[in-house]
Amino acid sequence: MDERLRFIARLLEGEKMAGLCREFGVSRVTGYKIYERYRECGLDGLYDRSRRPYRQANQLPFQIERCILGIKREHASWGAPKIRDKLIRGFPMVKPPAVSTVHAVLDRHGLVTRRKRRRYRAEGTPLSQAMAPNALWCADYKGEFKLGNRQYCYPLTITDYHSRYVLACEGVASTASDFAFSIFERVFKEFGLPHAIRTDNGTPFASSHALFGLSKLSVWWLRLGIGIERIKPGCPQQNGRHERMHLTLKKETTKPAAFNFLQQQERFDRFIGIYNNQRPHQALAGAYPGDLYTPSARIYAPPPEPDYPFHDRTVRVTRCGRICVGKRKINLSQV
C-alpha cells in the first residue's frame, strides 16, 4: 500500500511512467494497472485485493454444509457416512457430497474427535531351543556403569546359545545403532552367520515406533537371512543363559571399574579368553565353551544394494508406508 501510494503521488507530480516503473522495479503494464485502479476507486484501489475466484466449481453449497452441521449437533455420535446417508434420504434431488467432503466439513468446524494411535506393544516371539552351535545367538547390553574417568560404559555382549561361547564383549559409549552395526559386522566376519539372534525389545534391537518393532539393525539381520527372536518384556529369564554370563562378567571385570575404555576393554578381552577356554562350565558337565563351539559355515556377505535401471526414479517410503510422487500420495500396502 505505501509503495503504491508513493508511486501514484510521484506520478501525479508529473514524473514519467517509464522512469517510475524502472525505479520501483515493476513493469509498465503493472504501473498502468495501479494507475487505472487509482482512477476508478481512489485510495481504496491501492489496497491488496482478494485472489479468491468468484466461482468455485467444487465448493459445497452453504445450505448443504448447514444441514451437515445441524445433523451432527442433533446426533453427536454420528460420523460422516451416517450423516451422508441422512442427507440422501432428506434431499433425494440434491447430488450428495462424498463422505470425505462431509468429514472435511466436520473437521473444519472442530467436530471430529481425533483417535489416539495405538503404539506398538512388544509381546515377544516364539523362542527356539538350539541344539547346535550357531543355531541361535544371544545379544544384549549389560547394564551401564561408570568408568574411573566418569564416562559411562555400555558393554554389548554376544554369546552362542548352545555352547555358551562368548563371541564378543565390547564396551561402547552408548546403545546407538552405529556402534552395534560395527561390532556385529566384525563378529559376522570372524565367526560367520547364525540362523537366529535372540534379544530383548530395547534399543537398538527393536523400535517401538516402527512396523512390527523392526529397527535398522534388525532389518539388516533379516536381509542377511538371520531370524529374529525377542523375549517378552519383563521376562529376562527367557534369556537366562546370557544374563547368567552377565553376572559373572560384572563380578570379574567391573568391581571396581577400570579408568578408561581402553583399560576396561583389556579386562573384557581377558575375561573372554578365560570364560571360553579356561573356566569349566557346570551346565556343560565341566567342559569349556571353546570345546563345543565351532564357527558357522554360513559366510558373511554384505547384502547387495538394489540395482535400478538408469531411467528409474527412487522415492523414499514414509513411516506410514506411503510414497509421494508429485502431488499424489500412494499407499504401498493396507492394514
N, C-alpha and C positions, 0 to 999 in steps of 0.2 A: 504494500500500500504506500509506504513512504517513498520508495524508489519511483513508483508510477506518478506520485504527486509531484516530485521534483522534475520528472520528465515532462509532465504537462505544463508545469509552471514555466520552465525554460522555453518550451515550445511556444507558449503564449507570449513570451517576451520577444519573440521574433527570430529565435535561432532556427537553423536549418534542420530538417528531419534527418537527413543522411548523417550529418555530423553528430547529432544527439544519439542516434541508433548505434553508431560506431563507438561512442564514448560509453554508453550504458551496456554494450555487449549484446544487443538484440538485433534481429533482422528488421529491415524496413517494413516488411509485412506485419510483424508484431507491433512495431511503432505506430503504424496507421490504425491497427486494430485497437490499441489503447486509446488513441485519439478519438476514434469513432464512438467507442463506449463512453468516453467522457462527454462528447457532444450529445449523445442520446440520453444518458442517465445522470450526468453531473458527477459529483464526487462518489455517489453510490456505485457508479460503473467501474471505479478503480479497485473495488474490493474483489477478493477471490470468489469465483462462482463455483457452485457445486458441480462436480463432474458426474453426478449420478444421472443415468439415462432417464429420459422422460417416460419411457415404457420398458418394462422388463417382462419378456415373454413368459418366463417360467416362474414369475412371482405368484405366490399363493394369494388369492383374494382375501381381503381382510375379514370378510364375512365368514369364510370357512375357518380362518385362524381363530376368530372369536368363538365359533362353535366348538372347536377343538379344546380351547381353554375352558369353556363352560362345562363340557362333558368331564374334563379332568377334575374340575373343582367339585362337581357333583359326585364323582366316583374316583376318589383319590388313589385307590389301589389299581386302577386300570392302567394298562400300558398302551403303547402306540397301536398294536394290532387290534385290540378290542375297540379303541376309540375310532379307528378307521372303519371297522365293521359297523359301528353305530352310525357313522356318517353315511355309509352306503344305504342303510335302512331308512334313515331320516331324510336323505336328499338323493333319491334314486336318479334324478335327472341331471345331477351335477357330477362331473368327472371327479372321482375320488383321488385324493393325494396319495402318494406312496407311503408305506409305513415309515421309511426313513425320513420323509418330509414331516410327518406327524411328530416323530421323535425329535426332529430338529426344532420344531415349534415349542415343544415342551421343554427342551433343554435351554432354549433361548430365554424362556421365562422362569428358569430356575425350578422347574417342576420334575426334574429327573434326579433320582437318588442314586449316587454312584455306589456300585458294589465294590467291596474290598477284594482285591485279588488274593486268592489263596496261595500262600508261599509254599514252595516245595518242602515237604516234610520227609526227612530221611527215615527210612524204615529198615534199612539193611537189605541184603540179598541172600539167596541160598548159599550156604557155606559147604565147601567140599572137604574131604579127608584125603590129603595127599599121601600116596603110598610109595612115592619115589622122589628122588631129588629133582628139583626144578619143576615139579608139577604145580607147586604153589610157593610163592614168596610172600613174606610179610614185611610191611614197611610202616614206620611211624616216627614221630618226633618224641624223643624223651623230653620230659618237662624242662623248660628253660631254667638256667641258673646263671649266677653272676660269676665272672672271672675275677681274678685279683685286680685287674685294671678297671673294674666296674662295668665292663661290657657284658651284655647278655649273650649266652651261647645256647644255640638250639641244635642238639645232635640229631641228625637224620640217620636212622638205623634201618638196615635191610637184612633179613635173615631168610634162610631156606627152611620151610615148614617141616619137612620130613627129617632132615639131618640136624637141625638147629644150627647150622653153619652160619656164622656172621659174615655177610658179604660186604657190608660197608657200615662204617660209623664215622660220619663227617660232621664236625662242628661248624655251623654256619651262623651268620648274624641275624637271620630271620627265617620265617617259613615261606618266603617269596618263592614263586614257581621257578624263577630263573636259576636259583641255587639247586633246586630239585632236578631240573632238567639236566644240568651238567653232571650231577652225581649219578643219576640213573643211566645216562649215556655212557659214562666211564664203566659202570658196573656191567652194563649190557655188552660192551666191547670185551671185557675181561672174562665174564662168565657165560655169555650167551643170553638167550631169552627164556623166561619161564612160560608156562602155559597160563598162569593166572597170578595176580597180585592181590593180597588182602590188606585193606587199610581201614581206618575209621572214616568219619564223614567230615573231617576238618580240612582246612587249607593246607596244601594246595591239591590234595587228593580229590576233593569234591567241591562243588559250588552250589550254594543254596538258591542262587538266582537263575541257574541255567536249566535247560531241559534235561530231565532225569538226573539232575545234580552233577552233570558232567563238567569237569574243569578242563583247562587246556592240557594239563598233564595226563588226565585220564583219557582224553580223546587221542592223544599221542600214543598211549599204550594200545588203544583199540586199533589204531592204524597199523601198529606193529604186529597185530594178531595176538595180543595178550588179553586174556579175560580179566574182568574186574569183580572182586568180591568186597563187600562192605559189611562191617559189623553193625549191629543195631546201636543207636545212641544210648549211652549209659550202660553198655554191656562190654566192658574191656575184657571180661573173661573169655569172650569169643575169640580174642587174640591172645590168649593166656600164655602161650609159649614165648611169644615176643615180649610181653610185659614182664615175665619172669626173668628174661635176659636183661631187661632194663634195670631190674632191682640189683642184679649183680654188677652191672655197668656202673650204676650210681655209687655203690659201696666202694668199688675199686678204683674209680677214676675221678670222682668229684668231691671226695671228703679228705682234705679240702680241695677246692678247685685250683687249677694252675693260674699263672699270672695272665697269660695272653692266649690267643687262639693257637699259635704255633706250638707252645708248650702243652696245651691241652690236647692238641691233635696227636702229639707224641704219645701221650697216655692212652688215647683211644687206639692207636695203632698197636701199641704193646699189648693192650687188652685183647684185641682181635687175635693176635698170634697165640696168646696163652689160652684163650677160650676155645679156639678151633683145634689146636694141636697139642696142648699140654694138660688141659683140665678134664678129668674123667666126668662123664655126664651120667647121672643116675638113671634117667629115663632111657638111656641108650645102653644100659647094662654095663656101665663103666667105660664104654668106648668114647673116643674123641669124635666130635662132629666132622673133623677132617678125614676120619677113616671112612665115613659114609658118603661124603659129598663128592660129586664129580661134576665138572662144568656141563652146561647144556649143549646138546647137539644142534640147537637152533641158533644159527649165526645171526648177529645183529646186522641189519642193513637199514639205513635211514629210509623212511617211506618216500616213494618218488613224488616229486612235485607234479601237479596237473599240467599237462602239455596241451594248450589250446591252439587251434589254428590262428594265424595272424589276424584274420578278419573278425574273430570273436571278441566280444566285449565282456570283461569281468565286472561283476557287480557285487557289492557287499550285501550279505544277508543280515537283516536286523535280528535282535534278540527274540522277537516275536515270530520269526520265520517268514519274513516278508522281504521282497526286493522292490526298489523304487526305480522305475525306468521313465525318465521324463517326469510327467505329472501323474503317471499311473502307479498304483500300488498293487502288487501281485503277491498273493499268499501262496507259498510253496506247498503248504500242507494244511489240513484241517484237523481239529481235535474234537 
